[in-house]
């Protein structure tokens, strides 16, 4: 890939491959963030007690 980029403008297959890879990485990161949010939303309240009257 570095040879293709060093020789000037990369060809269309290289551009498509890079675009698809970036899309996959962003999609994976979004899925991981959504899963982490759901875990915090559903698991955290059950694992930790919620105090109704916090002591000062």
C-alpha positions in Angstrom: 0.0 0.0 0.0 2.8 2.4 0.8 4.3 1.9 -2.7 0.9 2.8 -4.3 0.7 5.9 -2.2 4.3 6.9 -2.9 3.8 6.7 -6.7 1.3 9.6 -6.8 -2.5 9.3 -6.7 -3.6 5.8 -5.6 -5.7 3.8 -7.9 -9.4 3.3 -7.5 -9.1 -0.2 -5.9 -6.8 1.2 -3.2 -9.2 4.0 -2.4 -12.1 1.7 -2.2 -10.2 -0.7 0.1 -9.1 2.2 2.4 -12.7 3.6 2.5 -14.2 0.2 3.3 -11.6 -0.4 6.1 -12.3 2.9 7.7 -16.0 2.3 7.5 -15.6 -1.1 9.2 -13.4 0.4 11.9 -15.9 3.2 12.6 -18.8 0.7 12.6 -17.0 -1.5 15.1 -16.2 1.4 17.3 -19.8 2.5 17.3 -21.0 -1.0 18.2 -18.5 -1.1 21.0 -19.7 2.2 22.4 -23.3 1.2 22.2 -22.6 -2.1 24.0 -20.7 -0.3 26.7 -23.6 2.2 27.1 -26.1 -0.7 27.5 -23.8 -2.5 30.0 -23.6 0.7 32.1 -27.3 1.3 31.8 -28.4 -2.2 32.7 -25.7 -3.7 34.8 -24.4 -0.8 36.9 -27.7 0.0 38.7 -28.0 -3.7 39.7 -24.4 -4.1 40.9 -24.2 -1.0 43.0 -26.7 0.1 45.7 -28.5 3.3 45.2 -28.6 5.4 48.4 -31.9 7.2 49.0 -30.6 9.4 51.8 -26.9 10.1 51.3 -25.0 10.9 54.5 -23.2 14.2 54.8 
